[in-house]
């Protein structure tokens, strides 16, 4: 699912390489990938072998920028969709950072 509810300009994204007070900030890993769907009303990919794995990013802002560039680059193909997966939520589901 594309999560565009978190605005990358809000400053809530943290960089995994930034240091604050001598301690490294927590990496919030995100995966960006996409592919052609069979039907735009479902998330069922036409060919899993042709999935476009864009990359893994250390914060939401970086993932959002990559997602936006890929999504805008495929605007002429209505079947093509790109997604942001919050890997940090899958890797550490009980993290207090996930409490809203």
C-alpha positions, 0 to 999 in steps of 0.5 A: 500500500502506498503510504502518502499520508506521511508528508516527507516535508514534515521533518519526521523522517530520520536518516540512518547515517545522521548522528545526534548527540553522539548516538546514531539515529534509528533507521526506518527502512522502506522498500520501494517497488512496483510492477504492472497489475492485472487489474487496477482495482486489485493488487495482483501483479501481471508478472512477478518476474518483472517487478521493479525493485527500486531500492531500500531507503533509510527513511520515508522521505528518501523512499517517497522521493523515489516512489514519486519519480517512478510513479510519475515516470509511468503515468502513461501506463494505467496498469503500472503501480509503485508502492512503499513498504515500511520494512521497519514496521515488519522488522520491529512490530513492537517498536514504540516509534510505531505507536501513534 
